[in-house]
């Protein structure tokens, strides 16, 4: 279920910061990355961003816990599986522990047609 724009909190970062790592940009351009989890809101449904000249549109924004992640979710994030996703996230965020109750914002996106 999509929420009305007024039901979302204010952005914590600009949408152009949603997907920045070169490997993940490549995965998005190749269609294998269609989600990005962040602690805050970077973009609202209907909003667009550009990666290497290709326009993407945020198609959904929802709140989930890390514990709700599945193998399919990890693949949508551009990783081969959940264990690799967890490992890389924990290495990127030194001192972070994987807490299944931690809430994140899931930004779903697709290449704009």
Buried (B, 14 or more C-beta within 10 A) or exposed (E): EEEEEEEBEEBEEEBEEBBEEEEBBBBBBEEBBBBBBBEEBBBBBEBEBEBEEEEBBBBBBBEBEBEEBEEEBBBBBBBEEBEEBBEBBEEEEEEEEEEEEBEBBBBBBEEEE
